[in-house]
Each structure stands twice: as structure tokens, then as C-alpha cells.
Amino acid sequence: MAGTDTSKNAFHVLQDEKVIYQINDARLNNTQDKITLQISVIDKLMPDAAYADMQTRVTTVMKKTAQQGGNLSAHLVINIDPYKANTHLCLLEGVRRLNATSIYRLLNRLIRDAHQTDNMRFSYPDPGGAKTRDGAPKRHSYLPLVRLNGHPSPTLIRDLENGDIRNIKLTKTKEATAFSDSEFLTEESYELTLGIKPEVDRKGLFAKILGAVTKHKDDYKTGRIAFTDQNRNNHNLEFDVETGEPASEDFIKYTTLRKINPPLADASPTIVGHMEAEMLALLAVGPGA
């Protein structure tokens, strides 16, 4: 397919209809096995746009009407070929209000809507060949969900390997229960503190830590690494124990694209071809770039 107008049905309304997330445009690149989505947010609470004349320095404010909202858009490019089981590499344009969390929530909302509309589309025949009473193959329903996880940045890896890890803490949540004989205090989580032996090989240290703690993902959901980098700056890295994804975007790998010409507007109703081309080329290189 070429560009496809999806904005009439691929949207999710939030905050008493003041905010709308939607897919404006979608394109399948058959030669590269990539899908490009152009996603936007429309928010009535965003401020009016303002422009100033470079010569007179006079500012002009573009007032929104009662039915208009500020508009931002971002491109998401997805590699159709799996990177590993149930995992596909993707590249997301960095735009405020359109981070990974907001986008995968939109995608999951659209998947749920499609499932409710046509759940046979999300079904598979019984692996054992079971039949219904009328002799038709028995089918089982499923609901696929997506999540966008970030790769740890090279800066984070370098700082952990060359810095000083003070401690690692894993948190286990539990059903709230009364604490001792207190009438107002409850136990809600437990924290396990780990240390690192000084003689450990520092190369690939973050991967080694994840490899060890991920084995306990059923017990511990989140972790935190307190470390000091080579410049003696202190950091606290929070991460998901199961995926290893850093919780803060400051620790997520990103690449800066320079000299985008012509420059991009804050929002576009369709895929911007020259931006898509840059992202397709970057994604083709893979996570090791």
C-alpha cells in the first residue's frame, strides 16, 4: 500500500475529549520490509503558536478556535522481519508528548478495538485438532499487545563499565498488609540490595547484571542501580527487571539526525518522505550503529 488515510478510525480520545492521539498515515515499504506510521497528538490545552518577525521582532500569536488543539506528529518505522522471538526493531522520531509510552498505549487501544469488532480475526485453530459440535475446527481467541522498549545508550554502558557501582536494589511488590500492630501503616514492598565483587570483569557489565537479575523476574519487577560515573557524577538507573529497559529516557539510546532539509514542521497530516528515508536507512543498520 502507498500512503493510507487512517485518521477517521485510528484514534484514541483522552481527558474528556480534550486530547486525541491518532494515526494519520501508514505506508508499507515492500522492498525493505518496513512499515512507517505517522502518529499525532491533538491537545486543546497546548498553548497557541507564536511567531516573531526577525527584523521588527514583533510577535504574532496564532489563536486556536474552540474546536482546535495544538498539533504534534512523529514518525514510527517498524522492521517487519523479527529481530528475535516476538520482537521487532523500530525507530521513533523524538517529539515531546509522543514518547514510546503514549504511542504503544495508542496502538494497544486500537488493537483492542479491532479485537472487539472482529475477534475471529484474532483466533487460531485448536492445536490438537478439536472440533465444535457442528464439526467445524474449534478456534481459540487471543489478544496481542505491543510495547516499545528502548535500547540502553552507549553512554550508559560506558559509565557503568568505567564508573563505580555503589549498589543494586531489586523491588518486590506485595499485597498491602498491616505492619505489626499499627493501625495506619501497611507493608507494600520489599527491597533486596546487591553488591558487586571488585574483581569482576567490567566489560559487558550491564548485560551481566541483567542476565543475573532477569532470572528472578517473577519475584522482582523493578530494579535500581546507584552508580558514580568517571566524572564523579552520581546517577540512579531504574530499569524493568524483565526487559532491562531503563525507565528514564536519559538512558535510552538515540541518534541525532542533522541537516534535515527542508526542516520539519511541528505536525504533518501525512508521512514526510525525506524524513522517512532517513529513518529507513538508519533502521536498516540495526541497533549496533
Secondary structure as UniProt FT lines:
FT   STRAND          4..5
FT   TURN            7..9
FT   STRAND          11..14
FT   TURN            15..18
FT   STRAND          19..29
FT   TURN            30..33
FT   STRAND          34..43
FT   TURN            44..45
FT   STRAND          49..52
FT   TURN            54..56
FT   STRAND          59..62
FT   TURN            66..67
FT   STRAND          70..79
FT   TURN            85..86
FT   STRAND          90..92
FT   TURN            96..97
FT   HELIX           100..117
FT   HELIX           119..122
FT   STRAND          123..125
FT   TURN            127..128
FT   TURN            133..134
FT   STRAND          139..141
FT   HELIX           154..162
FT   STRAND          164..178
FT   TURN            180..181
FT   STRAND          186..194
FT   TURN            198..199
FT   TURN            203..204
FT   HELIX           205..213
FT   HELIX           214..216
FT   TURN            217..219
FT   STRAND          222..228
FT   TURN            230..231
FT   STRAND          234..240
FT   TURN            241..243
FT   HELIX           249..251
FT   HELIX           273..285
FT   TURN            287..288
//
